[in-house]
């Protein structure tokens, strides 16, 4: 059974789309690591959605209910988690060898950690900005403020 057939059996269309979007932006070494492991990528996406829910204002999204304007943050967070878990795996394989004054170091974890930290910063900032803007959009779009918003827009554009 092929990957697309297996996906169709137990992944929702939204899950399939998010997994594909995450894989599409992965750099080659990470794509190779995760190309046949959609369930792991989906687990990373679930972690990201859980993180998003805990950023104020608190929400109760799941993968299928989270609005598409969170997709960029989901992709960034999934990249961050994929790096974090690969670094965890690689800690067991990296080594340093010293013989007669010559040192050979194989340290993928140190290199990937710097990039992972940048993804973490981008991801956290993106989630906070989306949550902030989502709150304003929800507040201004309510009927209570519709008249004031319309008046403000008319005054702002000189109508």
MITIRO-828963 format. One line per field, with one value per residue: residue in one letter; x, y, z of N, C-alpha, C, O, CB in turn. Coordinates in nm, 4 decimals. Each point is the difference from the previous one (the first is absolute). Glycine has a CB too. Example, Ala and Ser with C-alpha at 12.3 -4.5 7.8 and 13.67 -1.06 7.14 Angstrom:
<nodes>
rest c(A,S)
npx c(1.3190,0.1542)
npy c(-0.5690,0.2223)
npz c(0.7800,-0.1966)
capx c(-0.0890,0.0820)
capy c(0.1190,0.1190)
capz c(0.0000,0.0060)
cpx c(0.0900,-0.0770)
cpy c(0.1200,0.1090)
cpz c(0.0000,0.0730)
opx c(0.1036,0.0509)
opy c(-0.0019,0.1108)
opz c(0.0665,0.0169)
cbpx c(-0.2928,0.0675)
cbpy c(-0.1154,-0.1736)
cbpz c(0.0581,-0.2314)
</nodes>
This chain:
<nodes>
rest c(X,X,X,X,X,X,X,X,X,X,X,X,X,X,X,X,X,X,X,X,X,X,X,X,X,X,X,X,X,X,X,X,X,X,X,X,X,X,X,X,X,X,X,X,X,X,X,X,X,X,X,X,X,X,X,X,X,X,X,X,X,X,X,X,X,X,X,X,X,X,X,X,X,X,X,X,X,X,X,X,X,X,X,X,X,X,X,X,X,X,X,X,X,X,X,X,X,X,X,X,X,X,X,X,X,X,X,X,X,X,X,X,X,X,X,X,X,X,X,X,X,X,X,X,X,X,X,X,X,X,X,X,X,X,X,X,X,X,X,X,X,X,X,X,X,X,X,X,X,X,X,X,X,X,X,X,X,X,X)
npx c(0.0847,0.1616,0.0800,-0.2784,-0.1170,0.0921,-0.1457,-0.2715,0.0058,0.0111,0.0087,-0.2877,0.0451,0.1575,0.2159,0.0661,0.0657,0.2096,0.1691,0.0415,0.1005,0.2302,0.1149,0.0259,0.2303,0.1823,0.2728,-0.0111,0.0217,-0.3169,-0.0753,0.1645,-0.1574,-0.2892,0.0094,-0.1552,-0.1254,-0.3327,0.0408,0.2295,-0.1757,-0.2399,0.1939,0.0712,-0.3076,-0.0454,0.2290,-0.1437,-0.2803,0.1297,0.1319,-0.2747,-0.1301,0.2171,-0.0328,-0.1957,-0.1924,0.0897,-0.0442,-0.1422,0.2300,-0.0691,0.1997,-0.2972,0.0226,0.2890,-0.1801,0.1481,0.1084,0.1611,0.1378,0.2306,-0.0214,0.0037,0.2773,0.1454,-0.0822,0.1114,0.2901,0.0102,-0.0588,0.2196,0.2279,-0.0931,0.0335,0.2869,0.1204,-0.1027,0.1607,0.2718,0.0256,0.0812,0.2150,0.1852,0.2860,0.1762,0.2085,0.2270,0.1919,0.2542,-0.1597,-0.2861,-0.2576,-0.1496,-0.2289,-0.2043,-0.1352,-0.2790,-0.0213,0.1495,-0.1726,-0.2787,0.0494,0.0098,-0.2688,-0.1574,0.0313,-0.1359,-0.2542,-0.0422,-0.0227,-0.2124,-0.1893,-0.0351,-0.0686,-0.2350,-0.1562,0.0030,-0.1223,-0.2419,-0.0874,-0.0085,-0.1870,-0.2119,-0.0695,-0.0564,-0.1925,-0.1871,-0.0343,-0.0861,-0.2239,-0.1976,-0.2558,0.1967,0.1372,-0.2471,-0.0117,0.3093,0.0761,-0.1775,0.1319,0.2913,-0.0605,-0.1298,0.2563,0.2079,-0.1199,-0.0806,-0.3046)
npy c(-0.1170,0.2199,0.1349,0.0174,-0.2652,0.1030,0.2820,-0.1374,-0.1550,0.2564,0.3056,0.1530,0.0558,0.1082,-0.2328,0.0462,0.3020,-0.0499,-0.2180,0.1939,0.2429,-0.1737,-0.1003,0.2975,0.0799,-0.2934,0.1713,-0.2372,-0.0750,0.0204,-0.1576,-0.2485,-0.0051,-0.0216,-0.1767,-0.2021,0.2226,0.0912,-0.0901,0.2206,0.2268,-0.0652,0.0454,0.2943,0.0707,-0.0744,0.2020,0.2342,-0.0387,0.0082,0.2777,0.1214,-0.0735,0.1848,0.2886,0.1495,-0.0032,-0.2936,-0.0809,-0.2513,0.0087,-0.3039,0.0461,0.1066,0.3068,0.1265,0.2456,-0.1326,0.2199,-0.2785,-0.0426,0.1709,-0.1538,-0.2874,0.0583,0.0953,-0.2560,-0.2018,0.1338,-0.0362,-0.3082,-0.0657,0.1237,-0.1596,-0.2813,0.0495,0.0832,-0.2777,-0.1571,0.1491,-0.0694,-0.2878,0.1354,0.2216,-0.1510,0.2260,-0.2126,0.1504,-0.1749,0.1916,0.2951,-0.1158,0.1364,-0.2096,0.2301,-0.2265,0.3230,-0.1239,0.1394,0.2605,0.0295,-0.0271,0.2213,0.2327,-0.0925,-0.0408,0.3091,0.0886,-0.1857,0.1333,0.2885,-0.0755,-0.1308,0.2409,0.2079,-0.1706,-0.0265,0.3090,0.0806,-0.1964,0.1016,0.3025,-0.0517,-0.1869,0.2434,0.1982,-0.1997,-0.0339,0.3138,0.0836,-0.2365,0.1115,0.0967,0.1581,0.1334,0.0104,0.3005,0.0336,-0.1209,0.2100,0.2466,-0.0889,-0.0131,0.2891,0.1271,-0.1492,0.1173,0.3279,-0.1856)
npz c(0.0000,-0.2121,0.2573,-0.1370,0.1487,0.2857,-0.0377,-0.0553,0.2923,0.1821,-0.1643,0.0779,-0.3075,0.2555,-0.0105,-0.3035,0.0497,0.2255,-0.1548,-0.2453,0.1751,0.1295,-0.2747,-0.1175,0.2144,0.0212,-0.0700,-0.2059,0.3030,0.0322,-0.2652,0.0990,0.2755,-0.1353,-0.3017,0.1954,0.2568,-0.1460,0.3066,0.0377,-0.1351,0.2005,0.2532,-0.1028,-0.0189,0.3063,0.0927,-0.1516,0.1356,0.2907,-0.0600,-0.0800,0.2825,0.1542,-0.1818,0.2484,-0.2656,0.1184,-0.3165,0.0823,-0.2966,-0.0203,-0.2206,-0.0423,0.1366,-0.1275,-0.1554,-0.2516,0.2258,0.1234,-0.3167,0.1280,0.2725,-0.1411,-0.1362,0.2623,0.1588,-0.2147,0.0073,0.3145,-0.0087,-0.2258,0.1883,0.2525,-0.1335,-0.1482,0.2834,0.1151,-0.2215,0.0532,0.3263,-0.1325,-0.2225,0.1612,0.0123,0.0919,-0.1657,0.1973,-0.2282,0.1498,0.1459,-0.1408,0.1850,-0.2131,0.1320,-0.1436,0.1230,-0.2028,0.2935,-0.0880,-0.2606,0.1328,0.2366,-0.2161,-0.1290,0.2740,0.0757,-0.2737,0.0483,0.2854,-0.1194,-0.2122,0.2065,0.1917,-0.2218,-0.1217,0.2695,0.0602,-0.2790,0.0174,0.2827,-0.0900,-0.2400,0.1537,0.1914,-0.2394,-0.1503,0.2548,0.0482,-0.2855,-0.0374,0.2615,-0.1728,0.2025,-0.2575,-0.2439,0.0925,0.0506,-0.2851,-0.1561,0.1437,-0.0765,-0.3065,-0.0174,0.1312,-0.1945,-0.2744,0.1099,0.0498)
capx c(-0.0847,0.0816,-0.0177,-0.1213,-0.1139,0.0002,-0.0447,-0.1426,-0.0755,-0.0165,0.0315,-0.1026,0.0566,0.0777,0.1252,0.0807,0.0498,0.1030,0.1191,0.0632,0.0578,0.1203,0.1036,0.0409,0.0997,0.1129,0.1253,0.0170,0.0304,-0.1160,-0.0992,0.0403,-0.0258,-0.1421,-0.0843,-0.0929,-0.0455,-0.1049,-0.0575,0.0856,-0.0233,-0.1310,0.0202,0.0598,-0.1069,-0.0859,0.0720,-0.0060,-0.1369,-0.0100,0.0717,-0.0803,-0.1149,0.0391,0.0402,-0.1203,-0.1117,-0.0071,-0.0926,-0.0200,0.0067,0.0691,0.0548,-0.1051,-0.0779,0.0846,-0.0165,0.1149,0.0986,0.1044,0.0820,0.1417,0.0521,0.0032,0.1144,0.1214,0.0083,0.0310,0.1418,0.0743,-0.0077,0.0735,0.1425,0.0222,0.0003,0.1177,0.1153,-0.0050,0.0473,0.1405,0.0892,0.0571,0.0891,0.1089,0.1162,0.1245,0.1120,0.1270,0.1123,0.1287,-0.0121,-0.1010,-0.1335,-0.1092,-0.1269,-0.1208,-0.0975,-0.1176,-0.0919,0.0367,-0.0359,-0.1457,-0.0603,-0.0029,-0.1094,-0.1234,-0.0327,-0.0566,-0.1355,-0.0804,-0.0302,-0.0954,-0.1246,-0.0647,-0.0418,-0.1105,-0.1201,-0.0451,-0.0568,-0.1280,-0.0975,-0.0324,-0.0808,-0.1254,-0.0841,-0.0500,-0.0942,-0.1233,-0.0645,-0.0511,-0.0997,-0.1244,-0.1030,0.0098,0.0923,-0.0138,-0.0358,0.1160,0.1017,-0.0439,0.0180,0.1437,0.0494,-0.0489,0.0753,0.1395,0.0220,-0.0570,-0.1296)
capy c(0.1170,0.1199,0.1014,0.0789,-0.0843,-0.0150,0.1282,0.0158,-0.0864,0.0473,0.1415,0.0886,0.0869,0.1080,-0.0596,-0.0280,0.1289,0.0530,-0.0852,0.0315,0.1345,-0.0085,-0.0716,0.0796,0.1008,-0.0617,-0.0130,-0.1371,-0.1034,-0.0245,-0.0647,-0.1404,-0.0655,-0.0091,-0.0120,-0.1129,-0.0056,0.1009,-0.0053,0.0790,0.1413,0.0309,0.0138,0.1328,0.0977,-0.0034,0.0738,0.1428,0.0463,0.0075,0.1209,0.1162,0.0093,0.0522,0.1402,0.0804,-0.0576,-0.1456,-0.0515,-0.1444,-0.0510,-0.1224,0.0149,0.0202,0.1214,0.1194,0.0788,-0.0026,0.1055,-0.0523,-0.0977,0.0385,-0.0309,-0.1459,-0.0472,0.0381,-0.0818,-0.1374,-0.0016,0.0096,-0.1292,-0.1021,0.0210,-0.0357,-0.1448,-0.0547,0.0298,-0.0995,-0.1266,0.0117,0.0098,-0.1320,-0.0354,0.0961,-0.0396,0.0736,-0.0937,0.0693,-0.0940,0.0623,0.1430,0.0270,-0.0221,-0.0099,0.0149,-0.0161,0.0617,0.0521,0.0563,0.1394,0.0783,0.0050,0.0701,0.1437,0.0231,-0.0350,0.1139,0.1053,-0.0434,0.0155,0.1426,0.0359,-0.0706,0.0623,0.1354,-0.0127,-0.0414,0.1126,0.1018,-0.0484,0.0013,0.1394,0.0519,-0.0747,0.0576,0.1287,-0.0254,-0.0517,0.1064,0.1041,-0.0554,-0.0309,0.1016,0.1081,0.1012,0.0184,0.1377,0.0840,-0.0317,0.0627,0.1450,0.0264,-0.0163,0.1120,0.1203,-0.0174,0.0154,0.1283,-0.0220)
capz c(0.0000,-0.0104,0.1036,-0.0195,0.0341,0.1452,0.0528,-0.0252,0.0890,0.1373,0.0155,-0.0553,-0.1047,0.0633,0.0464,-0.1194,-0.0506,0.0901,-0.0108,-0.1288,0.0088,0.0840,-0.0747,-0.1155,0.0365,0.0705,-0.0740,-0.0501,0.1017,0.0848,-0.0852,-0.0139,0.1287,0.0315,-0.1194,0.0115,0.1384,0.0130,0.1345,0.0892,-0.0333,0.0569,0.1449,0.0199,-0.0238,0.1192,0.1049,-0.0337,0.0258,0.1461,0.0424,-0.0412,0.0901,0.1312,-0.0086,0.0237,0.0731,-0.0098,-0.1006,0.0067,-0.1364,-0.0349,-0.1353,-0.0984,0.0256,0.0058,-0.1229,-0.0918,0.0213,0.0872,-0.0729,0.0006,0.1336,0.0118,-0.0782,0.0737,0.1207,-0.0391,-0.0348,0.1258,0.0686,-0.0756,0.0310,0.1402,0.0166,-0.0683,0.0859,0.1078,-0.0570,-0.0384,0.1158,0.0230,-0.1100,-0.0144,0.0779,-0.0152,0.0066,0.0056,-0.0146,-0.0314,-0.0246,-0.1027,0.0544,-0.0962,0.0699,-0.0799,0.0900,-0.0691,0.0982,0.0236,-0.1181,-0.0178,0.1127,-0.0305,-0.0948,0.0704,0.0865,-0.0856,-0.0334,0.1207,0.0139,-0.1053,0.0285,0.1149,-0.0381,-0.0952,0.0737,0.0820,-0.0877,-0.0533,0.1094,0.0269,-0.1101,-0.0016,0.1043,-0.0479,-0.1101,0.0580,0.0765,-0.0881,-0.0903,0.0683,-0.0256,0.0980,-0.0475,-0.1446,-0.0303,0.0282,-0.1000,-0.1244,0.0156,-0.0029,-0.1361,-0.0801,0.0387,-0.0362,-0.1440,-0.0403,-0.0664)
cpx c(0.0892,-0.0297,-0.1301,-0.1249,-0.0111,-0.0490,-0.1503,-0.0834,-0.0202,0.0435,-0.1151,0.0628,0.0865,0.1349,0.0932,0.0615,0.1129,0.1285,0.0744,0.0658,0.1288,0.1143,0.0555,0.1094,0.1195,0.1240,0.0236,0.0340,-0.1201,-0.1105,0.0312,-0.0314,-0.1492,-0.0906,-0.1009,-0.0566,-0.1037,-0.0622,0.0846,-0.0188,-0.1351,0.0092,0.0639,-0.1063,-0.0931,0.0661,-0.0105,-0.1397,-0.0248,0.0705,-0.0821,-0.1185,0.0355,0.0530,-0.1261,-0.0413,-0.0089,-0.1066,-0.0093,-0.0029,0.0535,0.0439,-0.1080,-0.0809,0.0846,-0.0112,0.1265,0.1002,0.1059,0.0986,0.1487,0.0640,0.0099,0.1213,0.1310,0.0189,0.0353,0.1463,0.0857,-0.0005,0.0765,0.1499,0.0317,0.0099,0.1128,0.1259,0.0056,0.0546,0.1509,0.0936,0.0677,0.1038,0.1182,0.1165,0.1164,0.1139,0.1292,0.1121,0.1237,-0.0104,-0.0999,-0.1354,-0.1016,-0.1310,-0.1144,-0.1153,-0.1148,-0.0935,0.0305,-0.0412,-0.1510,-0.0671,-0.0099,-0.1163,-0.1341,-0.0441,-0.0611,-0.1421,-0.0925,-0.0403,-0.1045,-0.1380,-0.0753,-0.0523,-0.1205,-0.1295,-0.0540,-0.0642,-0.1354,-0.1066,-0.0442,-0.0937,-0.1335,-0.0953,-0.0589,-0.1022,-0.1326,-0.0758,-0.0624,-0.1097,-0.1333,-0.1022,0.0101,0.0868,-0.0161,-0.0305,0.1184,0.1094,-0.0355,0.0190,0.1479,0.0543,-0.0470,0.0786,0.1455,0.0244,-0.0702,-0.1333,-0.1086)
cpy c(0.1233,0.0996,0.0754,-0.0827,-0.0168,0.1292,0.0145,-0.0836,0.0584,0.1442,0.0812,0.0852,0.1130,-0.0523,-0.0288,0.1284,0.0549,-0.0830,0.0313,0.1378,-0.0011,-0.0684,0.0853,0.1012,-0.0575,-0.0003,-0.1484,-0.1031,-0.0338,-0.0679,-0.1485,-0.0773,-0.0281,-0.0292,-0.1143,-0.0150,0.1100,0.0008,0.0787,0.1493,0.0430,0.0153,0.1352,0.1087,0.0054,0.0729,0.1504,0.0555,0.0094,0.1224,0.1249,0.0185,0.0640,0.1427,0.0841,0.0787,-0.1499,-0.0410,-0.1515,-0.0581,-0.1422,0.0169,0.0337,0.1274,0.1269,0.0767,0.0001,0.1132,-0.0388,-0.0904,0.0343,-0.0331,-0.1512,-0.0555,0.0342,-0.0866,-0.1446,-0.0125,0.0023,-0.1346,-0.1091,0.0126,-0.0446,-0.1518,-0.0669,0.0264,-0.0998,-0.1343,0.0063,0.0123,-0.1331,-0.0386,0.0955,-0.0403,0.0948,-0.1000,0.0792,-0.1040,0.0786,0.1482,0.0363,-0.0377,-0.0020,0.0038,-0.0103,0.0454,0.0620,0.0709,0.1470,0.0900,0.0158,0.0785,0.1499,0.0336,-0.0271,0.1137,0.1140,-0.0356,0.0175,0.1457,0.0448,-0.0571,0.0670,0.1391,-0.0037,-0.0363,0.1163,0.1084,-0.0426,0.0042,0.1428,0.0556,-0.0716,0.0588,0.1324,-0.0189,-0.0505,0.1092,0.1032,-0.0511,-0.0322,0.1105,0.1193,0.1144,0.0317,0.1445,0.0939,-0.0235,0.0651,0.1509,0.0364,-0.0091,0.1133,0.1265,-0.0099,0.0199,0.1237,-0.0109,0.0527)
cpz c(0.0000,0.1097,-0.0156,0.0321,0.1511,0.0663,-0.0118,0.0959,0.1392,0.0250,-0.0587,-0.1102,0.0587,0.0489,-0.1172,-0.0533,0.0872,-0.0062,-0.1295,0.0029,0.0819,-0.0741,-0.1140,0.0347,0.0757,-0.0888,-0.0284,0.1088,0.0886,-0.0798,-0.0157,0.1285,0.0214,-0.1200,0.0069,0.1408,0.0259,0.1389,0.1004,-0.0266,0.0566,0.1522,0.0325,-0.0168,0.1204,0.1169,-0.0228,0.0284,0.1502,0.0552,-0.0298,0.0940,0.1335,-0.0031,0.0185,-0.1239,-0.0253,-0.1019,0.0146,-0.1410,-0.0021,-0.1451,-0.1016,0.0209,0.0022,-0.1320,-0.0855,0.0214,0.1021,-0.0744,0.0011,0.1345,0.0198,-0.0735,0.0707,0.1242,-0.0306,-0.0399,0.1271,0.0728,-0.0758,0.0263,0.1423,0.0175,-0.0780,0.0814,0.1151,-0.0498,-0.0250,0.1192,0.0284,-0.1059,-0.0174,0.0901,-0.0254,0.0205,-0.0049,-0.0046,-0.0406,-0.0359,-0.1086,0.0590,-0.1139,0.0788,-0.0992,0.0880,-0.0783,0.0973,0.0264,-0.1156,-0.0128,0.1122,-0.0245,-0.0926,0.0675,0.0922,-0.0797,-0.0432,0.1192,0.0195,-0.1017,0.0299,0.1149,-0.0339,-0.0939,0.0718,0.0829,-0.0855,-0.0559,0.1082,0.0317,-0.1067,-0.0097,0.1027,-0.0460,-0.1106,0.0550,0.0738,-0.0924,-0.0927,0.0668,-0.0258,0.0942,-0.0517,-0.1487,-0.0350,0.0231,-0.1027,-0.1328,0.0044,-0.0080,-0.1418,-0.0885,0.0304,-0.0485,-0.1491,-0.0551,-0.0710,0.0781)
opx c(0.0915,-0.1002,-0.0704,-0.0980,-0.1098,-0.0763,-0.0671,-0.1155,-0.1073,-0.0043,-0.0543,0.1225,0.1034,0.1017,0.1199,0.1181,0.1024,0.1094,0.1224,0.1111,0.0974,0.1144,0.1184,0.0837,0.0937,-0.0076,-0.0578,-0.0622,-0.0183,-0.0693,-0.0894,-0.0462,-0.0361,-0.1221,-0.1082,-0.0435,0.0196,-0.0433,-0.0538,-0.0070,-0.0124,-0.0685,-0.0374,-0.0052,-0.0428,-0.0673,-0.0212,-0.0133,-0.0648,-0.0525,-0.0125,-0.0351,-0.0847,0.0248,-0.0994,0.0865,0.0221,-0.1072,0.0719,-0.0925,0.0710,-0.0255,0.0248,-0.0734,-0.0548,0.0101,0.1109,0.1155,0.0958,0.0984,0.0834,0.1114,0.0948,0.0690,0.0893,0.1107,0.0753,0.0644,0.1001,0.1039,0.0621,0.0702,0.1023,0.0884,0.0501,0.0883,0.1076,0.0769,0.0724,0.1198,0.1099,0.0783,0.1007,-0.0196,-0.0019,-0.0057,0.0150,0.0041,0.0042,0.0696,-0.0275,-0.0191,0.0002,-0.0218,0.0004,-0.0529,0.0005,-0.0694,-0.0919,-0.0472,-0.0496,-0.1055,-0.0974,-0.0700,-0.0963,-0.1195,-0.0922,-0.0874,-0.1153,-0.1160,-0.0969,-0.1014,-0.1195,-0.1115,-0.0928,-0.1045,-0.1207,-0.1030,-0.0932,-0.1118,-0.1188,-0.1012,-0.1003,-0.1193,-0.1183,-0.1009,-0.1059,-0.1229,-0.1161,-0.0828,-0.0934,0.0386,-0.0365,-0.0285,0.0717,0.0589,0.0270,0.0666,0.0869,0.0449,0.0366,0.0782,0.0777,0.0343,0.0578,0.1053,-0.0015,-0.0338,-0.1157)
opy c(0.0088,-0.0114,0.0230,0.0550,0.0023,-0.0042,0.0445,0.0335,-0.0161,0.0443,-0.0351,0.0100,0.0351,0.0675,0.0266,0.0038,0.0443,0.0563,0.0132,0.0169,0.0662,0.0449,-0.0082,0.0312,0.0732,-0.0239,-0.0871,-0.1062,-0.1154,-0.0883,-0.0842,-0.1140,-0.1045,-0.0034,0.0105,-0.1083,0.0863,0.1047,0.0629,0.0794,0.1102,0.0844,0.0640,0.0953,0.1083,0.0702,0.0766,0.1070,0.0936,0.0670,0.0890,0.1132,0.0642,0.0585,-0.0230,0.0486,-0.0464,0.0601,-0.0598,-0.0729,-0.0430,0.1041,0.0758,0.0415,0.1103,-0.0603,-0.0095,-0.0131,0.0750,-0.0443,-0.0892,-0.0521,-0.0485,-0.0883,-0.0843,-0.0465,-0.0633,-0.1004,-0.0709,-0.0457,-0.0858,-0.1006,-0.0640,-0.0488,-0.1044,-0.0854,-0.0462,-0.0658,-0.0951,-0.0242,-0.0035,-0.0927,-0.0369,-0.0590,0.0811,-0.0832,0.0903,-0.0928,0.0586,0.0465,0.1181,-0.1107,0.0859,-0.0816,0.0665,-0.0776,0.1203,0.0942,0.0817,0.1117,0.1092,0.0598,0.0633,0.0992,0.0734,0.0270,0.0663,0.0866,0.0404,0.0286,0.0670,0.0685,0.0270,0.0362,0.0797,0.0590,0.0245,0.0556,0.0802,0.0451,0.0251,0.0626,0.0613,0.0138,0.0259,0.0704,0.0398,0.0042,0.0370,0.0782,-0.0435,0.1144,0.1117,0.1168,0.0854,0.0533,0.0869,0.0947,0.0569,0.0594,0.0973,0.0853,0.0505,0.0751,0.0993,0.0499,0.0231,0.0841,-0.0097)
opz c(0.0820,0.0705,0.0982,0.0504,0.0556,0.0965,0.0932,0.0262,0.0581,0.1148,-0.1047,-0.0068,-0.0569,-0.0158,0.0078,-0.0346,-0.0520,-0.0005,0.0009,-0.0502,-0.0360,0.0072,-0.0331,-0.0847,0.0320,-0.1205,0.0650,0.0026,0.0388,0.0506,0.0085,-0.0052,0.0542,0.0155,-0.0578,0.0390,0.0855,0.0481,0.0912,0.0938,0.0533,0.0577,0.0983,0.0778,0.0402,0.0754,0.0941,0.0593,0.0468,0.0889,0.0842,0.0333,0.0622,0.1054,-0.0690,-0.0729,-0.1119,-0.0080,0.0800,-0.0360,0.0908,-0.0606,-0.0938,-0.0897,0.0005,-0.1069,0.0524,-0.0406,0.0192,0.0594,0.0157,0.0050,0.0619,0.0510,0.0088,0.0274,0.0740,0.0307,0.0099,0.0476,0.0627,0.0109,0.0244,0.0703,0.0416,0.0075,0.0381,0.0701,0.0293,-0.0147,0.0555,0.0209,-0.0604,0.1062,-0.0926,0.0906,-0.0823,0.0808,-0.1082,-0.0902,-0.0210,0.0504,-0.0883,0.0896,-0.1036,0.0796,-0.0261,-0.0381,0.0059,0.0210,-0.0275,-0.0215,0.0408,0.0206,-0.0222,0.0120,0.0475,-0.0037,-0.0159,0.0296,0.0356,-0.0135,-0.0120,0.0376,0.0141,-0.0274,0.0011,0.0382,-0.0056,-0.0247,0.0205,0.0315,-0.0365,-0.0273,0.0217,-0.0039,-0.0484,-0.0053,0.0178,-0.0468,-0.0674,-0.0239,-0.0367,0.0264,-0.0519,-0.0941,-0.0828,-0.0418,-0.0660,-0.0981,-0.0659,-0.0420,-0.0811,-0.0912,-0.0441,-0.0394,-0.1209,-0.0832,-0.0407)
cbpx c(-0.2771,0.1096,0.3155,0.2161,0.1330,0.2670,0.2865,0.1663,0.1958,0.0363,0.3052,-0.2479,-0.3031,-0.3156,-0.2407,-0.2650,-0.3298,-0.2904,-0.2357,-0.2804,-0.3272,-0.2594,-0.2297,-0.3134,-0.2780,-0.1513,0.1544,0.1364,0.2538,0.1288,0.0528,0.2288,0.2384,0.1693,0.2958,0.1696,0.2038,-0.0022,-0.0444,0.1745,0.1523,-0.0425,0.0620,0.2286,0.0564,-0.0305,0.1799,0.1906,-0.0139,0.0398,0.2317,0.1039,-0.0088,0.0257,0.2972,-0.0222,-0.1442,0.1833,-0.0170,-0.0354,-0.0372,-0.1099,0.1549,0.0628,-0.1024,0.1495,-0.2760,-0.2648,-0.2706,-0.2598,-0.2798,-0.1597,-0.1947,-0.3205,-0.2224,-0.1356,-0.2411,-0.3014,-0.1509,-0.1636,-0.2851,-0.2493,-0.0957,-0.2115,-0.2960,-0.2000,-0.1208,-0.2770,-0.2986,-0.1952,-0.2551,-0.2925,-0.2970,-0.1451,-0.0742,-0.0989,-0.1501,-0.1061,-0.1599,0.0055,0.2598,0.1836,0.0652,0.1641,0.1081,0.1490,0.1818,0.0886,0.0682,0.2379,0.2568,0.1148,0.1868,0.3190,0.2467,0.1829,0.2783,0.3183,0.2075,0.2332,0.3288,0.2886,0.2231,0.2607,0.3296,0.2666,0.2057,0.2842,0.3244,0.2325,0.2223,0.3227,0.3090,0.2391,0.2572,0.3181,0.2972,0.2288,0.2788,0.3053,0.2807,0.0877,-0.1111,-0.0019,0.0846,-0.1377,-0.2651,-0.1229,-0.0370,-0.2101,-0.2441,-0.0582,-0.0756,-0.2620,-0.2073,-0.0830,0.0233,0.2625,0.1991)
cbpy c(-0.1323,-0.0237,-0.0013,0.0803,-0.1223,-0.1619,0.0551,0.0125,-0.1737,-0.2769,-0.0100,-0.0048,-0.0878,0.0468,-0.1268,-0.2000,0.0030,0.0304,-0.1951,-0.1609,0.0329,-0.0521,-0.2086,-0.0600,0.0912,-0.1202,0.2978,0.2079,0.1956,0.2875,0.3009,0.1810,0.2192,0.1592,0.0852,-0.0052,-0.1821,-0.1289,-0.2871,-0.2681,-0.1300,-0.2096,-0.3146,-0.1809,-0.1491,-0.2888,-0.2695,-0.1398,-0.1978,-0.3146,-0.2048,-0.1481,-0.2655,-0.2899,-0.0289,-0.0317,0.2649,-0.0816,0.2506,0.0970,0.2755,-0.2493,-0.2368,-0.2855,-0.2505,-0.0548,0.1528,-0.0948,0.0902,0.0586,0.0447,0.2357,0.2623,0.0812,0.1116,0.2812,0.2133,0.0677,0.1889,0.2903,0.1533,0.1006,0.2570,0.2565,0.1141,0.1196,0.2914,0.1833,0.0569,0.1303,0.1832,0.0280,-0.0638,0.2428,-0.3197,0.3041,-0.2737,0.2854,-0.2490,-0.2682,-0.0994,0.0684,0.0255,-0.0534,0.0779,-0.1170,-0.0760,-0.2782,-0.3078,-0.1902,-0.1901,-0.2801,-0.2394,-0.0886,-0.1357,-0.2701,-0.1313,-0.0287,-0.2041,-0.2250,-0.0286,-0.0615,-0.2411,-0.1673,-0.0010,-0.1284,-0.2621,-0.1055,-0.0074,-0.1930,-0.2341,-0.0343,-0.0025,-0.2227,-0.1389,0.0355,-0.0918,-0.2293,-0.0730,0.0308,-0.0473,-0.2427,-0.2929,-0.2841,-0.1612,-0.2883,-0.1373,-0.0981,-0.2746,-0.2435,-0.0852,-0.1742,-0.2971,-0.1782,-0.0698,-0.2064,-0.2709,-0.0021,-0.1850)
cbpz c(0.0397,-0.3136,-0.0845,-0.2268,-0.2747,-0.1119,-0.1534,-0.2654,-0.1862,-0.0495,0.0941,0.2285,-0.0865,0.0850,0.1877,-0.0216,-0.0422,0.1506,0.1339,-0.0660,0.0161,0.1971,0.0917,-0.0079,-0.0244,0.2531,0.0432,-0.2157,-0.0392,0.0904,-0.1305,-0.1568,0.0387,0.1680,-0.0697,-0.2201,-0.0141,-0.2909,-0.1458,-0.0854,-0.2648,-0.2466,-0.0770,-0.1607,-0.2887,-0.1527,-0.0670,-0.2365,-0.2628,-0.0808,-0.1242,-0.2731,-0.1718,-0.0425,-0.0871,0.3132,0.0979,0.2482,-0.2386,0.2528,-0.1752,0.2263,0.1533,0.0700,0.1282,0.2680,0.0676,-0.1219,-0.0771,0.1298,-0.1598,-0.1701,0.0275,-0.0332,-0.2209,-0.1116,0.0318,-0.1063,-0.2283,-0.0302,0.0306,-0.1890,-0.1851,0.0000,-0.0070,-0.2300,-0.0987,0.0323,-0.1361,-0.1944,0.0397,0.0884,-0.0493,-0.1624,0.0849,-0.0095,-0.0286,0.0517,0.0433,0.0128,0.0938,-0.2429,0.3063,-0.2557,0.2786,-0.2178,0.1919,-0.1308,0.0979,0.1178,-0.0855,-0.0967,0.1096,0.0080,-0.1708,-0.0233,0.1056,-0.0773,-0.1496,0.0736,0.0500,-0.1530,-0.0691,0.1134,0.0129,-0.1511,0.0076,0.1264,-0.0524,-0.1391,0.0735,0.0825,-0.0852,-0.0473,0.1536,0.0649,-0.1071,0.0260,0.1681,0.0578,-0.0626,0.2010,-0.0453,0.1570,0.2274,0.0743,0.1446,0.2856,0.1818,0.0661,0.2082,0.2748,0.1120,0.0862,0.2471,0.2298,0.1019,0.0662,-0.0635)
</nodes>
